[in-house]
Amino acid sequence: GRCFPKRPKHMLIVEAKLDGEQLATDPVEHTDQPEFATELAWELDRKALHQHRLQRTPIKLQCFALDPVSSAKENIGYIVLDLRAAQEKKQTPKWYPLLSNKYPKFKPEIQVGVALETDSKALVDDFKAKEAPPREGKVITLFPGLDPKSIVPVLNEEEGYHQIGPPEYCRDHFVLSVTIAFATQLEQLVPSNMKLPDRQPEFFFYYSLLGNDVTNEPFTDLINPNFEPERASVRIRSTVEVLHVYLCAQSKLQIHLCCGDHSLGSTEVPLSGLLKKGNVEIDQHPVAIEGPFVLVPPNRAKQKLPQLPLDLAPTVGVSVILQRESLTIQPCIPLNAATEPRQPQEKVLSPVSGKTESLQQRSQTVPSQADQCSSKEDVATESEVESLKFEKGTKPRKRADSGPVAISQPNPVGVSSSSEPVSAQKIVIPAASHHFCFSIDLRSIRGLEVGFPINCILRYSYPFFGSAAPIMTSPPVEVRKNMEVFLPKSYCAFDFATMPHQLQETFFRLPLLVELWHKDKTAKDLLLGVARLQLSNVLASEKTRFLGGNGEQCWRQTCNETVSVTAPQGSGSRIAELSYAITLEDYGLVKVQEVMVSDSSQDVGAGQQRHVPHTQPRCAPEDHPEPRETLEYKAALELEMWKEMQEDIFENQLKKKEMVHMQALAEEWKKRDREREALVKKKVAEYNVLEEQLQKTLRDLDKRERQLFSAESELQRVKKELQAEHERNLQVLQDSVRRAREECAHQLELERSKIKQLEEDKVRLHQQLYEAENKHKTLEKEFQQYKEQQSSKPEIQLQSEINLLTLEKV
């Protein structure tokens, strides 16, 4: 580490947590450059590693300052590492700054290296371990005959807790709390081809806690989810050892983001690391698992959804706290960087029904500046338990001094006032307030689209006029289809004092809602529809001048319109048409600073009480008055000054209205811009992933094409070589055959010539033999003759014998 402050009496320790398993370094001295020199390792197989990488499971390192005397640990910061950054090859360690640093003047950093190592002591594949978890031995030793798989929570409805383990041994009380704090990037869970409901969809988080289904308050904006943090708690009666075994068996808490009956995504919060075996930490303070968890769409592999970057991944902030019931609850809520800390709404699971009961009202929300300018009301908050006392009443509200003040309580003809009489009170009115009289005449109902005749009454209320009591027409009139009915006793006038710009803002902001009721003699009254009367239309009508009761200049504006009465269920279907006339009279500035509010309990025929302006005293005219002292000149001067003042007021109103509209447009534009930016980011991320996939596919296709081209070239080469070899072999074979044929022909010729020579030799030998025979015969004849001749001569005979022998020898 580096850039740490020096604290001589403290030690530094780093705790690392992955998938609920927590490891810690040895304590080192709290110096400016501490040396941890510690390796923390977790063992897991490749399948689990791949699953953690898909779920982007973080590695959280928390740095604590440890006091050896009191054994107190002070959290001074944390580091979050990405498991996907770990590689099997060794990488250079990096410096990571501590987040949520508790030393403002220093910037501590820790050098951390993350790597994957193949375990050389891996088990043989054919070895299969038996089901004998060593962690369960302690429970079996403590409670003989208890099967760890049989540990299930049993609901005790009378005392309101869940029993886990044998009741005679497990008597310690605990509280398990789950808090949904925030959510981000939820729009990434909705595919582009998914169709949401036509109406405004509602989204909520759902999880099951000890068999109890828990949902938070629904929200409608998926891009900017805004919901109050809610904490659901259950009471547990057990022991630390049994609870540890039960949490290890449960292992994970599944949280789903739902839209109706469909789950858009889910995440799993590991519970196995919440309580360690033999851990006494829970006796001192609550143990917790908190942080952002990535929501994964269902069936990601089947849907072939692309992986999103880490900054665009949908996340939900979850905090799971387990503590003894005697300890004070210290909610530990993981907050996003852009989320303001808010007090979570407490929900305690009811042991009777299994549903959540709200015990603590949400924290009082601060209204925006626009709401403060428009409403000028301080909303009094109260808990839901206290609101049960006023189930049929209204919540107390405190009106600001600048709101409208009724000069007389309106009481329409034919409608009796049900409010109790109050004593007269003085109300201070600002000097710039005007005296207004607003009258409304609901004239007729026509174009009824209901299939049955109705007994029609109209009902409305507008607290801005100074009366929150509802105004109703009387008596009910029967309205049938395709007919127009005029309403009796439907005229009502309101006298009040307010600022002109506030009147305009209220008329533009709040329409008058007129309810159409069917009054049935035998059944309950039925609300058929609601008509929205835009009161700002009267401000756009032409002004006409008239003289008031004391001769002052007054202005009147009248508007006659027809609006549709639509169904209240939200379908927007038209029920009927309402014709009405509204009139606004401006009697000018209120000259009386204190106005007595009259008693609101008046008789039916009492009529309307009008504002009586204060008459200013005038001096008696002289015989020869000055021209500038005449009443006519003063009236004209006052009229011109009033005109200039009205122009200034009107210009200021226009400027304020323009500013309000521009601010509203800017806010709406910013909101739309943020939504479009989020959608564009989502689309860009999807397109980037698709582009990467396409690039990879193109690279694979190119590679495959090159391989095919090389294989085809090799095939053509081999084919050519085989063809050439075949031709070569064929030529050799043909040459061999030709040579063999030539040799055979030559041998045949030789044999024939030999035969011919032999035949010629045979003939020649036969000729020689014939000649020899002839010669032999001739010689025999001659020898016979010679023998006969030489028979008488011995020497001649001997010589002839010698010659004969020589001839025979030859």
C-alpha positions in Angstrom: 0.0 0.0 0.0 0.9 3.6 -0.3 -0.4 7.1 0.6 -1.8 5.8 3.9 -1.7 8.0 7.1 0.4 6.9 10.0 -1.6 5.6 13.0 0.9 4.0 15.5 -1.7 2.3 17.7 -3.7 0.7 14.8 -3.2 -2.2 12.5 -4.3 -2.7 8.9 -6.2 -5.7 7.6 -7.8 -6.5 4.2 -10.8 -8.8 3.9 -11.6 -10.2 0.4 -15.0 -11.7 -0.4 -15.9 -13.8 -3.5 -19.3 -15.6 -3.8 -19.9 -15.3 -0.1 -16.6 -16.8 1.0 -14.5 -14.3 2.9 -10.7 -14.4 3.4 -8.5 -11.9 5.3 -4.9 -10.9 5.5 -2.7 -10.9 8.6 -2.7 -7.6 10.5 0.1 -5.3 9.5 1.3 -2.0 10.9 -0.7 1.1 10.0 2.1 3.0 8.3 2.2 5.2 5.2 3.5 2.3 3.1 2.2 -1.0 4.6 3.5 -4.3 3.4 0.7 -7.0 3.2 2.6 -9.6 1.2 -0.3 -12.0 1.4 -1.9 -14.3 -1.2 -5.6 -15.1 -0.9 -7.0 -17.9 -3.0 -10.3 -19.6 -3.7 -10.8 -23.0 -5.2 -13.4 -23.6 -7.9 -13.8 -25.7 -11.0 -14.0 -24.3 -14.6 -17.7 -24.6 -14.8 -18.2 -22.4 -11.7 -15.6 -20.0 -13.0 -17.4 -19.7 -16.3 -20.7 -19.1 -14.5 -19.1 -16.4 -12.3 -17.7 -14.7 -15.4 -21.1 -14.8 -17.1 -22.7 -13.3 -14.0 -19.8 -10.8 -13.6 -19.3 -11.8 -10.0 -17.2 -9.1 -8.3 -14.3 -9.6 -5.9 -14.7 -7.0 -3.0 -11.7 -6.1 -0.9 -12.5 -4.1 2.2 -9.7 -2.4 4.2 -10.1 -2.0 7.9 -8.2 -0.2 10.6 -8.0 -2.5 13.6 -7.6 -1.3 17.2 -5.7 -4.2 19.0 -6.9 -2.9 22.4 -10.7 -2.8 21.8 -10.7 -5.1 18.8 -12.8 -2.5 17.0 -12.6 -2.5 13.2 -13.0 0.8 11.2 -13.9 0.5 7.5 -11.6 2.9 5.7 -12.5 1.9 2.1 -13.0 -0.8 -0.4 -11.9 -2.0 -3.9 -14.1 -3.9 -6.4 -12.2 -6.2 -8.8 -13.6 -7.7 -12.0 -13.2 -11.5 -12.1 -13.0 -11.5 -15.9 -9.7 -9.6 -15.7 -8.0 -12.7 -14.1 -6.0 -14.6 -16.7 -4.0 -17.8 -16.5 -0.8 -16.1 -17.5 0.9 -14.0 -14.9 0.2 -10.2 -15.1 1.8 -7.2 -13.6 0.1 -6.0 -10.3 -1.9 -2.7 -10.5 -2.5 0.1 -8.1 -6.1 0.5 -7.1 -7.4 3.5 -5.1 -9.7 2.9 -2.1 -13.3 3.8 -2.8 -15.3 5.6 -0.1 -12.1 6.7 1.5 -12.3 7.7 5.2 -9.1 9.7 5.0 -10.1 12.8 3.0 -6.6 14.4 3.0 -4.9 11.2 1.7 -5.5 9.0 -1.3 -4.6 5.4 -0.2 -3.9 2.9 -2.8 -3.3 -0.9 -2.7 -1.2 -2.9 -5.2 -3.2 -6.0 -6.1 -2.5 -8.8 -8.6 -5.2 -11.1 -9.8 -4.4 -14.4 -11.6 -5.7 -17.9 -12.3 -3.7 -21.0 -11.4 -4.3 -24.6 -12.5 -4.5 -26.7 -9.3 -1.9 -29.5 -9.6 -3.7 -31.4 -6.8 -6.8 -31.9 -8.8 -8.9 -35.0 -8.1 -8.8 -37.9 -10.4 -11.8 -38.0 -12.8 -13.0 -41.4 -11.7 -13.0 -40.4 -8.1 -16.4 -39.4 -6.7 -16.8 -38.0 -3.2 -19.5 -39.3 -1.0 -22.2 -37.1 0.5 -20.6 -36.3 3.8 -20.2 -32.6 4.2 -17.9 -31.9 7.2 -19.7 -28.6 8.0 -22.8 -30.6 9.2 -20.9 -32.6 11.7 -21.2 -30.0 14.5 -25.0 -29.9 14.2 -25.2 -33.7 14.2 -23.0 -33.7 17.3 -25.0 -31.1 19.1 -28.4 -32.6 18.1 -28.1 -36.4 17.6 -30.5 -37.9 15.1 -31.0 -34.5 13.3 -30.7 -34.8 9.5 -29.3 -31.5 8.1 -31.6 -31.9 5.0 -34.6 -31.9 7.3 -34.0 -28.4 8.6 -36.9 -26.3 7.4 -38.5 -23.1 8.7 -41.7 -23.8 10.6 -44.1 -20.8 11.1 -45.3 -20.1 14.6 -48.4 -17.9 14.0 -49.1 -17.1 17.6 -45.7 -15.6 18.5 -44.9 -14.4 15.0 -41.6 -16.1 14.1 -40.2 -19.0 12.1 -38.7 -21.9 14.0 -35.5 -23.4 12.4 -34.2 -26.4 14.3 -35.5 -28.3 17.3 -37.6 -26.0 19.5 -36.2 -27.3 22.8 -32.6 -26.3 21.8 -33.0 -23.5 19.3 -34.2 -20.6 21.4 -32.2 -17.6 20.2 -34.1 -14.9 18.2 -32.7 -13.4 15.0 -34.0 -10.9 12.4 -33.3 -11.5 8.7 -33.8 -8.4 6.6 -33.7 -8.0 2.8 -33.5 -4.5 1.2 -34.0 -3.6 -2.4 -32.2 -0.2 -2.6 -31.8 0.8 -6.2 -31.6 -0.4 -9.8 -29.8 0.7 -13.0 -29.8 0.0 -16.7 -33.0 -2.1 -16.5 -34.0 -1.2 -20.1 -31.2 -3.7 -21.2 -33.5 -6.6 -20.0 -36.2 -5.8 -22.5 -35.4 -7.2 -25.9 -36.1 -5.1 -29.0 -38.6 -7.6 -30.3 -40.5 -7.9 -27.0 -43.9 -6.2 -26.9 -45.0 -4.6 -23.7 -48.6 -4.2 -22.6 -50.6 -1.4 -24.3 -51.3 0.3 -21.1 -48.5 1.8 -19.1 -46.6 -1.3 -17.8 -45.7 -1.7 -14.1 -42.5 -3.3 -13.1 -41.6 -4.7 -9.6 -39.0 -6.8 -7.9 -40.1 -10.2 -6.5 -38.4 -12.7 -4.2 -39.3 -15.4 -1.7 -38.1 -15.1 1.9 -38.6 -18.2 4.0 -41.6 -19.1 1.9 -43.2 -15.6 1.9 -43.6 -13.9 -1.4 -42.3 -10.3 -1.3 -42.8 -7.6 -3.9 -41.8 -4.0 -3.8 -43.9 -1.0 -4.9 -44.3 -1.0 -8.7 -42.7 1.6 -10.8 -43.4 2.5 -14.5 -40.2 4.2 -15.7 -37.8 1.4 -16.7 -35.0 3.8 -17.9 -35.0 5.9 -14.7 -36.4 3.6 -12.0 -37.5 5.7 -9.0 -38.8 3.7 -6.1 -38.3 3.9 -2.4 -36.0 1.4 -0.7 -38.0 -1.3 1.0 -36.8 -3.6 3.7 -38.6 -6.9 4.4 -37.8 -8.6 7.7 -38.6 -12.0 9.3 -38.1 -13.1 12.9 -36.3 -16.4 13.3 -35.9 -18.6 16.3 -32.8 -20.8 16.0 -29.1 -21.0 17.0 -26.0 -19.8 15.1 -24.9 -23.3 14.2 -28.3 -24.5 12.9 -28.8 -21.2 11.1 -25.4 -21.5 9.5 -26.2 -25.0 8.2 -29.6 -23.8 6.9 -28.1 -20.9 5.0 -25.5 -23.1 3.5 -28.3 -25.5 2.3 -30.3 -22.6 0.9 -27.2 -21.0 -0.5 -28.8 -18.4 -2.7 -31.7 -15.9 -2.7 -33.3 -15.3 -6.1 -34.6 -11.8 -7.0 -36.7 -11.4 -10.1 -37.6 -8.2 -12.1 -41.2 -8.9 -13.2 -43.7 -7.2 -15.5 -47.0 -8.8 -14.8 -46.5 -12.6 -14.8 -43.3 -12.5 -16.8 -39.7 -12.4 -15.4 -37.5 -10.0 -17.4 -34.4 -11.0 -15.4 -33.1 -12.4 -12.2 -30.1 -12.5 -10.0 -28.9 -14.7 -7.1 -27.6 -13.3 -3.8 -25.4 -15.9 -2.1 -26.4 -16.6 1.5 -23.8 -19.2 2.4 -21.2 -16.5 3.3 -23.6 -14.6 5.5 -22.8 -16.6 8.7 -19.5 -18.4 9.2 -19.1 -21.6 11.1 -18.2 -20.8 14.7 -18.4 -17.0 14.0 -19.1 -14.9 17.0 -19.3 -11.7 15.0 -23.1 -11.7 15.0 -23.0 -11.4 18.7 -21.3 -8.0 18.4 -22.9 -6.4 15.3 -25.1 -7.5 12.4 -23.6 -9.4 9.5 -24.5 -8.3 6.0 -24.1 -9.1 2.3 -24.6 -6.0 0.2 -23.7 -4.7 -3.2 -24.9 -4.4 -6.8 -25.9 -7.7 -8.4 -26.2 -8.2 -12.2 -29.6 -9.2 -13.5 -29.4 -11.9 -16.1 -32.3 -12.5 -18.7 -34.0 -15.9 -18.5 -32.7 -18.5 -20.9 -29.8 -16.4 -22.1 -28.2 -19.3 -23.9 -31.4 -20.3 -25.6 -32.2 -16.8 -26.7 -28.6 -16.3 -27.9 -28.4 -12.9 -26.3 -25.2 -11.0 -26.6 -23.0 -10.1 -23.6 -23.2 -6.5 -22.6 -20.4 -4.3 -21.3 -20.0 -4.0 -17.5 -21.1 -0.3 -17.4 -24.3 -1.1 -19.4 -25.2 -4.3 -17.4 -28.6 -4.1 -15.6 -27.9 -4.2 -11.8 -30.0 -4.1 -8.6 -28.7 -3.0 -5.2 -29.5 -5.6 -2.5 -28.6 -5.7 1.2 -29.2 -8.9 3.3 -28.7 -8.3 7.0 -28.8 -11.0 9.8 -28.6 -9.9 13.4 -29.8 -10.9 16.8 -33.1 -9.5 17.8 -31.6 -7.6 20.8 -29.3 -5.5 18.6 -30.5 -2.3 17.1 -31.2 -2.4 13.4 -28.6 -0.5 11.4 -29.8 -0.6 7.8 -26.9 -1.1 5.4 -28.1 -0.1 2.0 -25.8 -0.3 -1.0 -26.2 3.0 -2.8 -25.3 3.8 -6.3 -23.0 6.7 -7.1 -25.9 8.8 -8.5 -28.5 7.7 -5.9 -29.3 9.8 -2.9 -29.5 7.9 0.4 -33.1 7.4 1.4 -34.7 5.9 4.4 -36.0 2.4 3.4 -39.7 1.6 3.9 -40.0 -1.1 6.5 -42.0 -4.3 5.8 -42.5 -7.0 8.4 -43.8 -10.3 7.0 -47.0 -11.1 8.7 -46.9 -14.6 10.2 -50.7 -15.0 9.6 -51.1 -14.3 6.0 -47.6 -14.3 4.7 -48.1 -10.9 3.1 -46.2 -7.7 3.8 -47.6 -5.1 6.2 -46.3 -1.6 6.0 -45.3 -0.2 9.4 -43.3 2.8 8.5 -44.4 5.4 6.0 -42.0 6.5 3.4 -39.9 9.4 4.2 -41.3 12.8 3.4 -40.5 13.7 -0.2 -39.3 17.2 -0.9 -41.5 18.8 -3.7 -39.7 20.3 -6.6 -39.4 24.0 -7.2 -42.1 24.0 -9.8 -44.5 22.2 -7.5 -43.7 24.7 -4.7 -44.4 27.6 -7.0 -47.6 26.2 -8.3 -49.3 24.6 -5.4 -48.0 26.7 -2.5 -49.1 24.0 -0.1 -47.2 22.2 2.6 -48.2 18.6 2.5 -48.5 17.1 6.0 -47.2 13.5 6.0 -48.4 10.9 8.4 -47.8 7.2 8.9 -50.1 4.6 7.5 -51.0 3.4 11.0 -52.2 6.9 11.9 -54.0 7.3 8.7 -56.2 4.3 9.6 -57.8 6.6 12.2 -58.9 9.0 9.5 -60.1 6.5 7.0 -63.2 8.4 6.0 -61.9 11.9 6.7 -59.5 14.1 4.9 -55.8 14.6 5.8 -55.0 17.9 7.4 -53.5 20.4 5.0 -52.0 23.8 5.8 -52.6 26.4 3.1 -50.1 29.1 2.5 -50.9 32.8 2.9 -50.6 33.5 -0.8 -53.3 31.0 -1.8 -56.8 32.0 -2.9 -59.1 33.4 -0.1 -62.8 33.0 -0.3 -64.6 36.3 0.3 -67.9 34.5 0.7 -68.6 30.8 0.9 -70.3 29.6 -2.3 -73.6 28.0 -1.8 -75.4 27.0 -5.1 -79.1 27.3 -5.4 -80.8 24.1 -4.3 -77.7 22.7 -2.6 -77.6 22.9 1.2 -74.3 23.3 2.9 -73.3 20.3 5.1 -70.3 22.0 6.8 -70.5 23.1 10.4 -70.8 26.8 11.2 -67.5 28.4 12.2 -66.8 31.6 13.9 -65.9 34.6 11.8 -62.1 35.0 11.3 -59.9 37.6 9.8 -57.7 36.8 6.9 -54.9 39.1 5.7 -55.0 39.5 1.9 -51.9 40.8 0.0 -52.3 44.3 -1.5 -51.9 43.0 -5.1 -54.8 40.6 -4.8 -57.8 41.0 -7.1 -61.4 40.4 -6.3 -62.7 37.7 -8.7 -66.1 36.2 -9.3 -66.1 32.8 -11.2 -69.4 31.4 -12.2 -70.1 28.1 -13.9 -73.4 27.0 -15.6 -73.7 23.3 -16.5 -76.4 23.5 -19.1 -77.2 20.2 -20.8 -76.3 16.5 -21.3 -76.6 14.9 -24.7 -75.3 12.1 -26.9 -75.6 9.4 -24.1 -73.8 6.2 -25.2 -75.0 4.0 -22.2 -77.5 1.3 -23.1 -79.9 2.2 -20.3 -81.6 5.4 -19.1 -79.9 7.1 -16.2 -80.9 9.4 -13.4 -78.2 12.0 -14.0 -76.5 14.3 -11.4 -73.3 16.2 -11.9 -70.7 16.6 -9.1 -67.5 18.7 -8.9 -65.3 20.5 -6.4 -62.4 23.0 -6.9 -60.7 23.9 -3.6 -58.9 26.8 -5.2 -62.2 28.8 -5.1 -62.1 28.5 -1.3 -64.5 25.6 -0.8 -63.6 21.9 -0.7 -67.2 20.9 -0.3 -68.5 19.1 -3.5 -71.1 20.9 -5.6 -73.9 18.8 -7.0 -76.8 19.4 -9.3 -80.3 18.7 -8.0 -82.7 17.0 -8.5 -81.6 14.0 -10.7 -82.9 14.2 -14.3 -83.6 11.2 -16.5 -81.4 11.0 -19.6 -82.0 8.6 -22.4 -80.1 7.8 -25.6 -80.3 10.3 -28.5 -81.8 13.1 -26.5 -80.6 16.3 -24.9 -81.6 17.2 -21.3 -81.1 20.6 -19.7 -79.9 20.4 -16.1 -81.9 22.2 -13.4 -80.2 24.3 -10.6 -76.8 23.9 -12.1 -75.5 27.5 -11.8 -73.0 28.3 -9.1 -70.8 31.4 -8.5 -67.7 31.8 -6.4 -66.3 35.0 -5.0 -62.7 34.9 -4.0 -59.5 37.0 -3.8 -56.1 35.9 -5.2 -53.2 37.1 -7.3 -53.9 37.2 -11.1 -50.8 35.2 -12.0 -51.7 32.6 -9.5 -55.2 32.4 -10.9 -53.7 31.9 -14.4 -51.2 29.3 -13.3 -53.9 27.3 -11.4 -56.3 27.4 -14.4 -53.6 26.2 -16.7 -52.4 23.5 -14.4 -55.6 22.1 -12.8 -58.6 21.3 -14.9 -62.1 21.2 -13.3 -63.2 17.5 -13.1 -67.0 17.1 -13.4 -68.3 13.7 -12.5 -71.4 12.1 -14.1 -73.2 9.9 -11.6 -76.2 7.6 -12.0 -78.4 7.9 -8.9 -80.2 4.6 -8.3 -83.0 4.3 -5.8 -82.3 0.6 -5.0 -78.5 0.3 -5.5 -75.4 2.3 -4.8 -74.7 5.4 -6.9 -72.7 4.6 -10.0 -69.9 6.8 -11.4 -70.3 6.7 -15.2 -67.7 9.2 -16.4 -65.6 12.3 -15.9 -65.5 15.5 -18.0 -62.3 17.6 -17.9 -63.2 21.4 -18.1 -60.1 23.4 -19.1 -60.7 26.6 -17.1 -57.8 28.3 -18.9 -60.0 28.6 -22.0 -61.9 31.5 -20.4 -58.6 33.5 -20.1 -58.2 33.4 -23.8 -61.7 34.7 -24.6 -62.4 38.4 -25.3 -62.6 40.8 -22.4 -65.7 43.0 -22.0 -65.9 46.1 -19.7 -68.7 46.7 -17.3 -69.4 49.0 -14.3 -69.4 47.5 -10.9 -71.9 48.3 -8.1 -69.9 51.4 -7.0 -69.1 52.6 -10.5 -65.6 51.0 -10.8 -64.3 49.6 -14.0 -64.6 45.7 -14.1 -63.8 43.1 -16.7 -65.8 40.1 -17.8 -64.7 37.0 -19.8 -67.2 34.3 -21.0 -66.6 31.0 -22.6 -69.2 28.5 -23.9 -68.0 25.0 -24.8 -69.0 21.3 -25.1 -66.7 18.6 -23.8 -66.8 14.8 -23.8 -67.5 12.7 -20.8 -65.2 9.8 -20.8 -65.2 6.5 -18.9 -63.2 6.6 -15.6 -61.6 3.2 -16.0 -58.9 4.6 -18.4 -60.3 3.2 -21.6 -61.1 6.7 -22.8 -64.4 5.8 -24.4 -66.9 8.6 -24.8 -70.0 8.4 -22.6 -71.8 11.6 -23.3 -71.3 15.3 -24.1 -71.6 18.2 -21.6 -72.4 21.8 -22.6 -71.4 24.5 -20.2 -70.7 28.2 -19.8 -68.1 29.7 -17.5 -67.6 33.4 -16.7 -64.8 35.2 -15.0 -65.3 38.7 -13.6 -62.4 40.8 -12.3 -63.5 43.6 -9.9 -60.0 44.9 -9.6 -57.7 45.3 -6.6 -59.1 44.5 -3.2 -59.1 47.7 -1.2 -60.0 46.1 2.1 -56.9 44.5 3.7 -59.0 42.5 6.3 -62.0 40.6 5.0 -64.4 38.8 7.2 -65.1 35.3 6.1 -68.9 34.8 6.4 -70.6 31.9 8.0 -70.8 29.1 5.6 -74.1 27.7 6.9 -76.6 29.6 4.8 -80.2 28.9 3.9 -81.1 27.7 0.5 -82.7 30.9 -0.6 -80.1 33.1 0.9 -78.4 33.6 -2.5 -74.8 34.8 -3.0 -72.9 37.2 -0.8 -71.0 39.7 -2.8 -67.9 41.5 -1.8 -68.7 45.1 -0.6 -65.8 47.3 -1.5 -64.7 49.9 1.0 -65.9 53.4 -0.1 -63.3 56.0 0.3 -64.3 59.4 1.7 -64.4 62.3 -0.7 -64.1 66.0 -0.1 -67.0 68.3 -0.9 -66.5 70.1 -4.3 -65.8 73.8 -4.2 -67.6 76.3 -6.3 -64.7 76.6 -8.8 -62.7 73.4 -8.7 -59.4 73.0 -10.5 -59.5 70.9 -13.7 -57.0 68.4 -12.1 -59.1 68.2 -9.0 -62.3 67.0 -10.7 -63.5 63.5 -10.2 -63.5 62.8 -14.0 -59.8 63.7 -14.3 -58.9 61.6 -11.3 -60.9 58.7 -12.7 -59.2 59.0 -16.1 -55.8 59.3 -14.4 -56.5 56.3 -12.2 -57.8 54.4 -15.3 -54.5 55.1 -17.2 -52.4 54.2 -14.2 -54.5 51.0 -13.8 -54.0 50.2 -17.5 -50.2 50.7 -17.2 -50.1 48.6 -14.1 -52.2 45.9 -15.8 -49.9 45.9 -18.8 -46.9 45.5 -16.5 -48.6 42.7 -14.6 -49.7 41.1 -17.9 -46.1 41.3 -19.3 -44.7 39.9 -16.0 -47.3 37.1 -16.1 -46.4 36.3 -19.7 -42.7 36.3 -18.8 -43.2 34.0 -15.8 -45.5 31.8 -17.9 -42.9 31.7 -20.7 -40.2 30.9 -18.1 -42.3 28.1 -16.6 -43.2 26.7 -20.0 -39.6 26.9 -21.1 -38.4 25.2 -17.9 -41.0 22.5 -18.3 -40.1 22.1 -22.0 -36.4 22.0 -21.0 -37.0 19.4 -18.3 -39.2 17.3 -20.7 -36.5 17.7 -23.4 -33.8 16.6 -20.9 -35.9 13.6 -19.8 -36.6 12.6 -23.4 -33.0 13.2 -24.3 -31.9 10.9 -21.4 -34.4 8.3 -22.5 -33.2 8.5 -26.1 -29.6 8.5 -25.0 -30.2 5.4 -22.9 -32.0 3.7 -25.8 -29.2 4.8 -28.2 -26.6 3.4 -25.7 -28.5 0.1 -25.6 -28.8 -0.1 -29.3 -25.2 0.9 -29.8 -24.1 -1.8 -27.3 -26.2 -4.4 -29.1 -25.0 -3.2 -32.5 -21.4 -3.3 -31.2 -21.8 -6.8 -30.0 -23.5 -7.8 -33.3 -20.7 -6.0 -35.2 -18.1 -8.0 -33.2 -20.0 -11.2 -33.9 -20.3 -10.3 -37.6 -16.6 -9.4 -37.7 -15.7 -12.7 -36.1 -18.0 -14.5 -38.5 -16.5 -12.6 -41.5 -13.0 -13.5 -40.2 -14.0 -17.1 -39.8 -15.6 -17.1 -43.3 -12.5 -15.5 -44.8 -10.3 -18.0 -43.1 -12.5 -20.8 -44.2 -12.5 -19.4 -47.7 -8.7 -19.3 -47.7 -8.6 -22.8 -46.4 -11.1 -23.9 -49.1 -9.1 -22.1 -51.8 -5.8 -23.7 -50.7 -7.6 -27.1 -50.4 -9.0 -26.6 -53.9 -5.6 -25.6 -55.3 -4.0 -28.6 -53.6 -6.8 -30.8 -55.1 -6.2 -29.4 -58.6 -2.4 -29.9 -58.2 -2.9 -33.5 -57.0 -5.4 -34.0 -59.8 -2.9 -32.7 -62.4 -0.2 -34.9 -60.9 -2.4 -38.0 -61.0 -3.5 -37.2 -64.6 0.2 -36.8 -65.7 1.2 -39.9 -63.8 -1.7 -41.8 -65.4 -0.7 -40.5 -68.9 2.9 -41.4 -68.2 2.0 -44.9 -67.0 -0.3 -45.3 -70.0 2.4 -44.3 -72.4 4.9 -46.6 -70.7 2.3 -49.4 -70.9 1.7 -48.7 -74.6 5.4 -48.6 -75.3 5.9 -51.9 -73.4 3.1 -53.5 -75.4 4.5 -52.1 -78.7 8.0 -53.4 -77.8 6.5 -56.7 -76.8 4.6 -57.0 -80.1 7.7 -56.0 -82.1 9.8 -58.5 -80.1 7.2 -61.2 -80.8 7.0 -60.3 -84.5 10.8 -60.3 -84.7 11.0 -63.6 -82.8 8.3 -65.0 -85.1 10.3 -63.9 -88.1 13.4 -65.4 -86.7 11.6 -68.6 -86.0 10.1 -68.6 -89.5 13.6 -67.9 -91.0 15.0 -70.7 -88.8 12.2 -73.0 -90.0 12.9 -72.0 -93.6 16.6 -72.5 -93.1 15.9 -75.9 -91.5 13.7 -76.9 -94.3 16.3 -75.8 -96.8 18.9 -77.7 -94.8 16.6 -80.7 -94.8 16.2 -80.5 -98.5 19.9 -80.0 -99.0 20.6 -82.9 -96.6 18.1 -85.0 -98.4 19.8 -84.1 -101.7 23.2 -84.8 -100.2 21.8 -88.1 -98.8 20.4 -88.9 -102.2 23.6 -88.1 -103.8 25.5 -90.0 -101.2 23.3 -93.0 -101.7 23.8 -92.7 -105.4 27.5 -92.3 -104.9 27.5 -95.2 -102.5 25.8 -97.3 -105.0 28.2 -96.2 -107.6 31.1 -96.9 -105.3 29.7 -100.2 -104.4 29.4 -101.1 -108.0 32.9 -99.9 -108.7 34.2 -101.6 -105.6 32.4 -104.7 -106.7 34.0 -104.4 -110.0 37.3 -103.5 -108.5 37.0 -106.5 -106.2 36.3 -108.7 -108.9 39.3 -107.3 -110.8 41.7 -107.4 -108.0 40.8 -110.6 -106.5 43.8 -112.1 -108.2 46.3 -109.5 -107.0 46.8 -109.5 -103.1 48.7 -106.3 -102.9 46.0 -104.6 -104.9 43.4 -106.1 -102.7 45.2 -105.0 -99.6 45.5 -101.5 -101.0 41.9 -101.4 -101.7 41.0 -102.5 -98.2 43.2 -99.8 -96.8 41.5 -97.2 -99.0 38.1 -98.6 -97.9 39.1 -98.3 -94.3 40.3 -94.8 -94.9 37.1 -93.9 -96.5 35.1 -95.3 -93.7 37.2 -93.4 -91.3 36.6 -90.2 -93.1 
